[in-house]
Amino acid sequence: MSQILALLARSLRHASKAVRPLCVSLIALLLASGAVRAEGLPILNLSVLQFGTAHWELDHLQRHGLDRAHGFELKVRLVADVPASRLAVTSGSADGAVSDVLWAQARHEAGTSYLFVPFSSQIGEVMVAEGSGIEHLAELVGKRLGVAGGPDGQGWLLLQRVAREQGIDLAQDARVQFGAPPLLAQALRRDQVDALLTFWHFAARMRGEGGVRTAFTMDQLLGEAGLQPDLPVLGYLFPASWAERNAELLQAFHHALRQAKEQLARQPDAWQAIRPLMRAEDDAVFLALRDSFVSGIPSPLDDAAIDSLYDLLLATGARRERLMPAGLFHRISP
């Protein structure tokens, strides 16, 4: 029976776009019925944060057997923080991990290249108290600005880049405080900072809890800076040498991932199974997190999107002659 599964999986990889959903449904039905087992399938090991947003879609992917339906078995290694996840992939104990395109570019410049499979276009938001009058970047001058993460975070680098175009040096013109997102969220509510640049899922949670609002999003700032919004700034990263040896497995993963994203975007009920991972007991928080995740689902990469990612990397300090080659941005096959 495992030979039947392997045959169907191979057929899926070469099927037309119109026929592929039928193949996926047939494989999933066979697996669910116990008629065939997923023995002998190639295994993909991913390292993700236990309560990270990538875990949400990977849990859905596994729960619905989309990995096995596409001819591989996904194994998820849960870790506590981003450094541990990056260590897993750099040490070879995991095949891939989630990070941002700036980290991928930095690793490329350092001599170790990674293949980038798009995950999300969400970057972050600048949050203020509901009664705050702050609406624009220029109004951060002279204010107490909390910045989640450190000085090398992509949100902070982008914010500074757009500010410089407006003649503002935020590092000098605002009173900047770096810190952990939960602590800075409390600081905003206690009027210890006037504004907070934080990651999108923390911003969504804060909005769901109430008492704060979004002054502006980093996506809006990209547009103001002449950069294409909705860029996939977050991705699953795989060592380039490993990716070259496992090209067929990566295409299968990319197709399964795309199907998971489409289901999560179109089937609101599918989120109930994921809700425990979201730590969202409050309905308003749950809906804010769900809607923000869906709005950050990126379109498949094309030449225009890759060119815009290059613009983004150049805007944050990369040198043109050292940019990641276009082949490191993974495109899903038709």
Beta strands, then each sheet from edge to edge (+ up, - down):
strand 1: 43-49
strand 2: 73-79
strand 3: 96-100
strand 4: 114-120
strand 5: 124-129
strand 6: 144-148
strand 7: 175-179
strand 8: 195-199
strand 9: 212-217
strand 10: 234-239
sheet 1: 2+ 1+ 3+ 10- 4+
sheet 2: 7+ 6+ 8+ 5- 9+
end
